[in-house]
Amino acid sequence: METTENLTIEEQEEQLDKESLKGTLFSSIVFVGGGIVAFILLLVIVYMVRL
């Protein structure tokens, strides 16, 4: 009988894919979201300096 700790190769690959997708989502949110926020802040700062 198989225990829960003995994972097949397919199950191990699936688990690694899930972890990889989580890392990709996190980095996308941080870098893309951070870039958008930084650009908006830059526009606001430039606008306020010109007033």
C-alpha positions in Angstrom: 0.0 0.0 0.0 1.1 3.5 -0.7 1.5 6.1 2.0 0.7 9.7 1.6 4.4 10.7 1.8 5.3 8.6 -1.3 4.3 10.7 -4.2 4.4 9.6 -7.8 6.5 11.5 -10.3 3.3 13.1 -11.8 2.1 14.2 -8.3 5.5 15.7 -7.6 5.5 17.6 -10.9 2.0 18.9 -10.2 3.0 20.1 -6.8 6.1 21.9 -8.2 3.9 23.5 -10.9 1.5 24.9 -8.3 4.4 26.3 -6.3 5.9 27.8 -9.5 2.5 29.4 -10.5 2.2 30.9 -7.0 5.7 32.5 -7.3 4.9 33.7 -10.8 1.7 35.3 -9.6 3.4 37.0 -6.6 6.2 38.4 -8.7 3.8 39.6 -11.4 1.7 41.4 -8.9 4.7 43.0 -7.1 6.5 44.2 -10.2 3.6 45.1 -12.5 1.6 46.6 -9.7 4.6 48.4 -8.3 5.4 49.8 -11.7 1.9 51.1 -12.1 1.9 52.7 -8.7 5.4 54.2 -9.2 4.3 55.7 -12.6 1.1 57.2 -11.1 3.1 58.7 -8.2 5.6 60.1 -10.7 2.8 61.7 -12.7 1.3 63.2 -9.5 4.6 64.6 -8.3 5.4 66.1 -11.7 1.9 67.7 -11.7 2.3 69.1 -8.2 5.7 70.6 -9.0 4.3 72.4 -12.0 1.5 74.0 -10.1 
